[in-house]
Amino acid sequence: MLYIKNIDDGAAIFKALGSELRIRIIKTLLENREMNMGELAAALGITNGALTSHVKKLEESGIVTILSEYSGHGNQKVCRMNIDKILIDIASKDADPDIDSYTIDIPVGNYFNYVVFPTCGLSTVKNLIGTVDDPRYFAHPSHVDAQILWFAKGHIDYLIPNMLPAGQKIDRITISFEISSEAPGVNSDWPSDIAFFLNGVRLGMWTSPGDFGDVHGMFTPSWWFPNWNQYGLLKMLVINQQGTFIDGLQISNVTTTQLALDSQNDLRFRFQVQEPAGNVGGLTLFGKGFGNYNQDIRVRVNYSPKE
């Protein structure tokens, strides 16, 4: 997902999408996930030279990524879709310099509580932590260095630092993360109902479509096993005064007003997959050095004075 916080920041996207041929390029890549430049030009019925400038505009806007592929015939350029959604916040309060806020990045291994069941595991960008499918290693001290973790069912809890000044209240919390299901091996058709909680209050649920391993994640280490989780989807969870939303779609009526959060509150955020959910398909969280987005769990808190 590409999140554009205000309409001015979307100019490059709007220009990139303002071409019938570039729309065809996007549709073709969505059907094929990735293609080298020759294959893409042939599918569109144009020359490589005519394709290059259009692909460059899509790359500059962040819609596609160009990778180098080495083969027996030399270096080839491979074109891959970089996003699955574009969210434009036309009336975003984040664009208002008078709105107070703070941002925190939480590594995926920096959880404080968990209950997980196999298949499960965690890893740094250099090596696995302990043995896979053994939940005991989630308690190993080096779990704080993990940049990917996965489990078939259970929950994992993160403490969001509360940096709110005294006399202020939280108006909006935005949490973004790269996530997928967790199948034995990989399976892109493996739905999982993932619920979110804040301070014990169920915020809502989102269904992950699968556990993705069709191509290597752009930031996933080269040593990572090819039949394991490779990348996820970037999701944005927002709790504000109107409700709770995933990628702009409302998933519940829980509001920050209802939660009544101030500087005295702990902020305990939970990812959960377990019965009685209809699709208990596990979850995988991707941090820096894994997946397609190279980010930790990113939290932004907007606040204002109490009335």
ABEGO torsion letter per residue (X at the ends): XBBBABAAAAAAAAAAAABAAAAAAAAAAAAAGBBBAAAAAAAAGBBAAAAAAAAAAAAAAGABBBBBBBBAAEBBBBBBBABABBBBBAABAAABAABBBBBBBBBAAABABBBBBOBBEBBBAABBBEBBGBAAAAABAAAAABABBBBABEBBBBBBBBABBBGBBBABBBBBBBBBBBBBEBBABBBBBBBBBBGGBBAEBBBBABBBAABBBAABBAABBAABBABBBBBBBBBBAAEBBBGGBBABABBAAAAGBBAABBBBBBBBBBOABABBAEBBBBBBGBEAAGBBBBBBBBBBBBX
